[in-house]
Amino acid sequence: MSRIADFFGVTLHLTKDSTYRIDVTSRAGFESVINYFSMYPLFGYKYFNYMACVKVNYLLDNKAHFTQAPGQTTILNILNELNNIDNFEWTHLDNL
């Protein structure tokens, strides 16, 4: 796991329940993760987390998070969508 974290330039944490968690907190880390998964896409549920990160990263790059509306509101809506599994469309799997 440490080699994966080093590859992406992100932080690795060991949680209380002895699992590893990788945190992406820098712009460079986001860019490396986005570039990687653009080339090697995810196909399961984590695909939706990835797409949410891409959308939020775009808003952060454009400094939209400094505005209540639409920036912060849009980010909160993206995060809330992840909690509603019924909204997911699995069309990204059509071309497998």
CNS distance restraints for C-alpha pairs under 8 A (distance, minus, plus):
assign (resid   1 and name CA) (resid   5 and name CA) 6.27 0.50 0.50
assign (resid   1 and name CA) (resid  12 and name CA) 7.56 0.50 0.50
assign (resid   1 and name CA) (resid  20 and name CA) 7.63 0.50 0.50
assign (resid   2 and name CA) (resid   6 and name CA) 6.08 0.50 0.50
assign (resid   2 and name CA) (resid  12 and name CA) 6.60 0.50 0.50
assign (resid   3 and name CA) (resid   7 and name CA) 6.03 0.50 0.50
assign (resid   4 and name CA) (resid   8 and name CA) 6.40 0.50 0.50
assign (resid   5 and name CA) (resid   9 and name CA) 5.83 0.50 0.50
assign (resid   5 and name CA) (resid  10 and name CA) 5.07 0.50 0.50
assign (resid   5 and name CA) (resid  11 and name CA) 6.05 0.50 0.50
assign (resid   5 and name CA) (resid  12 and name CA) 6.02 0.50 0.50
assign (resid   5 and name CA) (resid  22 and name CA) 6.76 0.50 0.50
assign (resid   6 and name CA) (resid  10 and name CA) 6.41 0.50 0.50
assign (resid   6 and name CA) (resid  11 and name CA) 7.95 0.50 0.50
assign (resid   8 and name CA) (resid  29 and name CA) 5.91 0.50 0.50
assign (resid   8 and name CA) (resid  32 and name CA) 5.66 0.50 0.50
assign (resid   8 and name CA) (resid  33 and name CA) 6.29 0.50 0.50
assign (resid   9 and name CA) (resid  28 and name CA) 7.41 0.50 0.50
assign (resid   9 and name CA) (resid  29 and name CA) 5.46 0.50 0.50
assign (resid   9 and name CA) (resid  32 and name CA) 7.69 0.50 0.50
assign (resid  10 and name CA) (resid  22 and name CA) 6.75 0.50 0.50
assign (resid  10 and name CA) (resid  23 and name CA) 6.07 0.50 0.50
assign (resid  10 and name CA) (resid  24 and name CA) 5.25 0.50 0.50
assign (resid  10 and name CA) (resid  25 and name CA) 7.16 0.50 0.50
assign (resid  10 and name CA) (resid  26 and name CA) 7.69 0.50 0.50
assign (resid  10 and name CA) (resid  29 and name CA) 5.65 0.50 0.50
assign (resid  11 and name CA) (resid  22 and name CA) 5.60 0.50 0.50
assign (resid  11 and name CA) (resid  23 and name CA) 5.18 0.50 0.50
assign (resid  11 and name CA) (resid  24 and name CA) 6.59 0.50 0.50
assign (resid  11 and name CA) (resid  25 and name CA) 7.96 0.50 0.50
assign (resid  12 and name CA) (resid  20 and name CA) 6.84 0.50 0.50
assign (resid  12 and name CA) (resid  21 and name CA) 5.86 0.50 0.50
assign (resid  12 and name CA) (resid  22 and name CA) 4.56 0.50 0.50
assign (resid  12 and name CA) (resid  23 and name CA) 6.39 0.50 0.50
assign (resid  13 and name CA) (resid  20 and name CA) 5.61 0.50 0.50
assign (resid  13 and name CA) (resid  21 and name CA) 5.16 0.50 0.50
assign (resid  13 and name CA) (resid  22 and name CA) 6.21 0.50 0.50
assign (resid  13 and name CA) (resid  23 and name CA) 7.66 0.50 0.50
assign (resid  14 and name CA) (resid  18 and name CA) 5.99 0.50 0.50
assign (resid  14 and name CA) (resid  19 and name CA) 5.71 0.50 0.50
assign (resid  14 and name CA) (resid  20 and name CA) 4.61 0.50 0.50
assign (resid  14 and name CA) (resid  21 and name CA) 6.36 0.50 0.50
assign (resid  15 and name CA) (resid  19 and name CA) 5.38 0.50 0.50
assign (resid  15 and name CA) (resid  20 and name CA) 6.02 0.50 0.50
assign (resid  15 and name CA) (resid  21 and name CA) 6.92 0.50 0.50
assign (resid  24 and name CA) (resid  29 and name CA) 5.61 0.50 0.50
assign (resid  24 and name CA) (resid  30 and name CA) 6.22 0.50 0.50
assign (resid  25 and name CA) (resid  29 and name CA) 6.67 0.50 0.50
assign (resid  25 and name CA) (resid  30 and name CA) 7.36 0.50 0.50
assign (resid  26 and name CA) (resid  30 and name CA) 6.31 0.50 0.50
assign (resid  27 and name CA) (resid  31 and name CA) 6.13 0.50 0.50
assign (resid  28 and name CA) (resid  32 and name CA) 6.18 0.50 0.50
assign (resid  29 and name CA) (resid  33 and name CA) 6.23 0.50 0.50
assign (resid  30 and name CA) (resid  34 and name CA) 6.00 0.50 0.50
assign (resid  30 and name CA) (resid  57 and name CA) 7.27 0.50 0.50
assign (resid  31 and name CA) (resid  35 and name CA) 5.94 0.50 0.50
assign (resid  32 and name CA) (resid  36 and name CA) 6.10 0.50 0.50
assign (resid  33 and name CA) (resid  37 and name CA) 6.19 0.50 0.50
assign (resid  34 and name CA) (resid  38 and name CA) 5.94 0.50 0.50
assign (resid  34 and name CA) (resid  50 and name CA) 7.88 0.50 0.50
assign (resid  34 and name CA) (resid  54 and name CA) 6.80 0.50 0.50
assign (resid  35 and name CA) (resid  39 and name CA) 6.53 0.50 0.50
assign (resid  36 and name CA) (resid  40 and name CA) 6.06 0.50 0.50
assign (resid  36 and name CA) (resid  41 and name CA) 7.97 0.50 0.50
assign (resid  37 and name CA) (resid  41 and name CA) 4.73 0.50 0.50
assign (resid  37 and name CA) (resid  42 and name CA) 6.79 0.50 0.50
assign (resid  41 and name CA) (resid  47 and name CA) 7.55 0.50 0.50
assign (resid  42 and name CA) (resid  46 and name CA) 6.65 0.50 0.50
assign (resid  42 and name CA) (resid  47 and name CA) 5.01 0.50 0.50
assign (resid  43 and name CA) (resid  47 and name CA) 5.80 0.50 0.50
assign (resid  43 and name CA) (resid  92 and name CA) 7.52 0.50 0.50
assign (resid  43 and name CA) (resid  93 and name CA) 6.72 0.50 0.50
assign (resid  45 and name CA) (resid  49 and name CA) 7.30 0.50 0.50
assign (resid  46 and name CA) (resid  50 and name CA) 6.18 0.50 0.50
assign (resid  47 and name CA) (resid  51 and name CA) 6.21 0.50 0.50
assign (resid  48 and name CA) (resid  52 and name CA) 6.16 0.50 0.50
assign (resid  48 and name CA) (resid  82 and name CA) 7.20 0.50 0.50
assign (resid  48 and name CA) (resid  88 and name CA) 7.74 0.50 0.50
assign (resid  49 and name CA) (resid  53 and name CA) 6.28 0.50 0.50
assign (resid  49 and name CA) (resid  82 and name CA) 7.03 0.50 0.50
assign (resid  50 and name CA) (resid  54 and name CA) 6.29 0.50 0.50
assign (resid  51 and name CA) (resid  55 and name CA) 6.27 0.50 0.50
assign (resid  52 and name CA) (resid  56 and name CA) 6.15 0.50 0.50
assign (resid  52 and name CA) (resid  78 and name CA) 6.21 0.50 0.50
assign (resid  52 and name CA) (resid  79 and name CA) 7.17 0.50 0.50
assign (resid  52 and name CA) (resid  82 and name CA) 7.84 0.50 0.50
assign (resid  53 and name CA) (resid  57 and name CA) 5.85 0.50 0.50
assign (resid  54 and name CA) (resid  58 and name CA) 6.19 0.50 0.50
assign (resid  55 and name CA) (resid  59 and name CA) 6.43 0.50 0.50
assign (resid  55 and name CA) (resid  78 and name CA) 7.93 0.50 0.50
assign (resid  56 and name CA) (resid  60 and name CA) 6.15 0.50 0.50
assign (resid  56 and name CA) (resid  75 and name CA) 6.10 0.50 0.50
assign (resid  56 and name CA) (resid  78 and name CA) 7.71 0.50 0.50
assign (resid  57 and name CA) (resid  61 and name CA) 6.06 0.50 0.50
assign (resid  58 and name CA) (resid  62 and name CA) 6.31 0.50 0.50
assign (resid  59 and name CA) (resid  63 and name CA) 6.13 0.50 0.50
assign (resid  59 and name CA) (resid  64 and name CA) 5.14 0.50 0.50
assign (resid  59 and name CA) (resid  65 and name CA) 6.52 0.50 0.50
assign (resid  59 and name CA) (resid  71 and name CA) 6.96 0.50 0.50
assign (resid  59 and name CA) (resid  75 and name CA) 7.82 0.50 0.50
assign (resid  60 and name CA) (resid  64 and name CA) 5.95 0.50 0.50
assign (resid  60 and name CA) (resid  65 and name CA) 5.87 0.50 0.50
assign (resid  64 and name CA) (resid  70 and name CA) 7.42 0.50 0.50
assign (resid  64 and name CA) (resid  71 and name CA) 4.40 0.50 0.50
assign (resid  64 and name CA) (resid  72 and name CA) 7.11 0.50 0.50
assign (resid  65 and name CA) (resid  71 and name CA) 4.78 0.50 0.50
assign (resid  65 and name CA) (resid  72 and name CA) 5.06 0.50 0.50
assign (resid  65 and name CA) (resid  75 and name CA) 7.63 0.50 0.50
assign (resid  66 and name CA) (resid  71 and name CA) 6.84 0.50 0.50
assign (resid  66 and name CA) (resid  72 and name CA) 7.21 0.50 0.50
assign (resid  67 and name CA) (resid  71 and name CA) 5.21 0.50 0.50
assign (resid  67 and name CA) (resid  72 and name CA) 6.15 0.50 0.50
assign (resid  68 and name CA) (resid  72 and name CA) 4.96 0.50 0.50
assign (resid  68 and name CA) (resid  73 and name CA) 6.26 0.50 0.50
assign (resid  69 and name CA) (resid  73 and name CA) 5.51 0.50 0.50
assign (resid  69 and name CA) (resid  74 and name CA) 7.50 0.50 0.50
assign (resid  70 and name CA) (resid  74 and name CA) 5.72 0.50 0.50
assign (resid  71 and name CA) (resid  75 and name CA) 6.38 0.50 0.50
assign (resid  72 and name CA) (resid  76 and name CA) 6.21 0.50 0.50
assign (resid  73 and name CA) (resid  77 and name CA) 6.17 0.50 0.50
assign (resid  74 and name CA) (resid  78 and name CA) 6.22 0.50 0.50
assign (resid  75 and name CA) (resid  79 and name CA) 6.35 0.50 0.50
assign (resid  76 and name CA) (resid  80 and name CA) 6.11 0.50 0.50
assign (resid  77 and name CA) (resid  81 and name CA) 6.13 0.50 0.50
assign (resid  78 and name CA) (resid  82 and name CA) 6.86 0.50 0.50
assign (resid  79 and name CA) (resid  83 and name CA) 7.31 0.50 0.50
assign (resid  80 and name CA) (resid  84 and name CA) 7.11 0.50 0.50
assign (resid  81 and name CA) (resid  85 and name CA) 7.77 0.50 0.50
assign (resid  81 and name CA) (resid  87 and name CA) 7.19 0.50 0.50
assign (resid  84 and name CA) (resid  88 and name CA) 7.75 0.50 0.50
assign (resid  90 and name CA) (resid  94 and name CA) 7.72 0.50 0.50
